[in-house]
């Protein structure tokens, strides 16, 4: 569910590789140093959170198979991914 929400499930999804699109759009940010810095900070945060959510979603898919795993661990990683 999380990977689908982030656009990682299909190359046809509008959000697929959204980070690359945001990088290309960076040239459209007004030439104001504050705006450029704010945009870069938002882009970095988006990439960080998307990668973290993707990782947590992946981990949750193997939660029950891991030692010490179980349905509660799967639920915990899914909730973290959200």
C-alpha positions, 0 to 999 in steps of 0.5 A: 500500500505504501509503495503504491501510494508513493508511486513505486509500484508502476512506471505508469504512476504519475508519482513514479520518479517524482524526485527526478521531476522535482529536480528538473523543475528546480530551474523554475524556482524564482532567482531568489536565494531564499526560495532556492534554499527553501525548494532544495530543503523541501526536495531533500526532505521529500527524498529522505522521507520517501526513501525511509517509507519505502524501506520501512514498507519493504522491511514490513513485507518480510517482518513475519519471516525474520527472527523475532518477527510477527504480525505486530512487527509488520504492523509497526513497520507499516505504521512507521512507513506511513 
